[in-house]
Structure formats: C-alpha cells, structure tokens
C-alpha cells in the first residue's frame, strides 16, 4: 500500500494522539495548581492518580504524536521546511514540560513533599499548541 493511501489515516491518528497529549497536559497542570497549597499527605492520592494518567495516557500519546508526526514529515518531504523546524521547537518544549512535570510528580511521591507548580505552564501549553496548529495547517514558506 502506498503512503498516499494511508496518509489521511496517519493524519487522523496523529491529531488524535495530540488531542490526548494536550488534554492530559492541561488536566495535569490544572490539578497540580488546585492541590499545590494542600499539605503533602493530602496530595498523595491525587499524585498517584496523576502518575497513572501520566503512564497510561500522556506518555503513550506523546510517543504516538512523535512517531506519527515524524512519519508524516518524512513521507511528505517536509524535514527541511522552515515551518516544521519552528514547529518542532515548540513540540520539544511541550515534551520537556511533560518530562519536568513527570519528574516532579515522581519526586513528590518519593520524598513525600508538596508538588511544585510550574508557573505559566498551562498557558504555555495553550500558546504552544496554537502556534503548532497554525504552522501545521498553514505551512508557511
């Protein structure tokens, strides 16, 4: 089967993975912001649930987003496109945010300390996604 025949399905799978990734990141940040002022012992159950969300939804969505996105870029010959390089900078930033948040959840659970907020992370996710979406749809020269 030619790549052109499955291209729309790759796009649909990529967009679906992105929806789960961004939804998970935003939910995680909102929940962390809501519990950050609670004592560590009151946070533990929520942090365990956030870690489960991380392992079962957010991380697989991140991996699928990368795999499918790179597959699309390779199949369409976009790897040297300026818009894709700019888009990838924002994708790497979202991936880094995911790593930082995941590490903070693990550290808080391990040390039994309060989770630390990442100031502006939820706004950062929204702005990054807006830029990524515009670049992916418009594909400016």
N, C-alpha and C positions, 0 to 999 in steps of 0.2 A: 504494500500500500504506500502510495506517495505521501510525502509530508503535507502537500497541499490538501489532500483529502481529510487529514486528521487535524489540520491547523485550527479550525473553529472549535474543535473539542479540546485542544490544548489551551486555547484562549479561555474557554469556559472553565476548565479545571483550574487554570492559573487565577482567574478572577475569584473563583470560589475559595481557593486557598487564601487569597489576600483578604477576603471578607472575614474569614475565621481568624486570621492573624491579627488584623486591625481591631476587630471586635474584642478579641481576647486581650490585646494590649491595653485597650481603653478600659475594659472592665477591670482588669488588674489594677491599673492606676487609680481608678475611682474608688475601688475597695480599699486599697492601701491608704489613700488620702482620708477615707472615712474612719479607718481604725487606728491611724498613726498616733492619735492622742490617748489611746487606751493603754492600760498597763500591759506589759509583755504577756503576763499569764492569761489575759483576756483575748489577746491576739492569736494565741497558739492554734486554736481550732480553725480560725479563718485562714491563717497562713498555710496550714496543712491542705485546706481546700484550694487555696491559690496555687500551691505547689502541684496538686493533682491536675488543675486546669492547665498549668504550665506543661506538664509532661504528656497529657493526653490530647490537648487541643492546640495550644500555642506553638510548641516546638514542632510537632508534625506539620502544622500549617506553614511555619517558617521554612522548613525543609522543602516542602512541596512548592512553595512560592519560588524559592531559588531554583530548584530543579526545572520546573516548568518554564519559568521566566528565561533562564539561560537557554533552554531548548528552543523556545520561540525566537530569541535573539539570534541564535546560531542558524536556525532554519531560514530566517528572513534576511540574514546577512547584515544585521544591524550593529555588530560588535564595534565597528569603528565610527559609529554615528555619535556626534556630539551630544544629542539629546539623551541617548542611552547612557553615556558616561555620567552626565549630570544626574540622571535618574538613579543610577547605581550608587552614587554618593549618598543620596537620601535613603536608599534601601539598606546600605551598610550602616547608616546611622540608626535606623529602626532595628536592625539586627543587633547592634551594640547595645541599644536601650534594653532590648529583650535580655541580653546577657547580663547586664548590670542588675536589672530587676530580679532575674532568676537567682543571681548570686546573693543579693540582699535578702531574699526570702530564705534561701538555704542558711545563710549566716544567722539570721534572726532565730530560726528554728534551732540551729545547733547551739548557739550561745544563750538562748532564752532571753534575748534583748528585744526591745521595741524595734519595729521595722522603720527604716528611714525613708522619708518621702524623697522623690526626685523632683525638685521644683520645676514646674512648667512642662513636665513630661507628657501629660495628656494633651496639652496644647501643641507640643512638639509633634506628637503622633498625627494630630489632625492636619497641621500645616504640611508636614512631610507627605502625608497621603494626598493632599490636594495637589501639591507640586508633582508628585509621581503620576497621579491620574492625568493631569493636564499634559505632561510630557508624553505619556504613553498613548494618549488619544490624538493629540495634535502632531506629535513627531516633528517639531520644528527643525529646520535645516541648521 
